[in-house]
Amino acid sequence: MEITQEQYEKIADSLPRQRGNVTIDNLTMLNAMLHVLEHGCTFHSTARSSKFILTELGH
C-alpha cells in the first residue's frame, strides 16, 4: 500500500505540519510507516524496499 500525492493532499491538513529541519517529507515517512504496518517488517528492512532512507534519519 502506498499513498499517492493526490491522496496525501486530501489528508495533509489533518497531520502535523512538517518542520523545516527534516530531510524526509511527510508523504515519504507516512508511506514508510504504512509499509511496515502492511508487511510487519522493521524500519531496517524498509530502506531496501521503499523510498525511505534510514541514513537521512541519522541511523
N, C-alpha and C positions, 0 to 999 in steps of 0.2 A: 504494500500500500504506500502510496506517495501522494502528498497534497500538491496540487498544481498552483501556479502563481495566482490564477483566477480564483480558485477555492480559498487560498490564503487571504486574498484581499477581502473576501466576504467576512472573515472572522478576525482580521487583524486588529480591529478596534476593541475587541474583547480581550486581547492579550496585552501584557505589559509592553511598554514602548522599548525599543531597542536602544541601549546606551551607546554612546559614541566611541567607547574604548574597547569594543568587541570586534573580533575579526570574522566571526561566523554570523551570518544573518539568521533571523528568527525562523525563516522558512526552512533553511537547511537543518537547523537544530531540531525543529519540530519533526521533520522527516526522519532524522536520525532516531529520535525517541520512538516514533511510530514503528520504525524498522525493528528496533529492539523489542518492543511490545509484541509485534507480529511474529518474529522469529525466535524470541526467547534467548537471544544471544547477548553477550556482553558488549560494552562500548568498544572494547579492544577489537573484536571481530567486525564491528560495524565499519571501521575505517577501510577495510578491503572491499566491502560490498555496497558502499554508497558514496555520495559526495562529501560526507562528513569526515574531516581530517583531525585526528587526535592531536597532532603537533600544534595546531592552532589554538588548542585549549591549554597547552602547556604540559601535556602528558608525554 
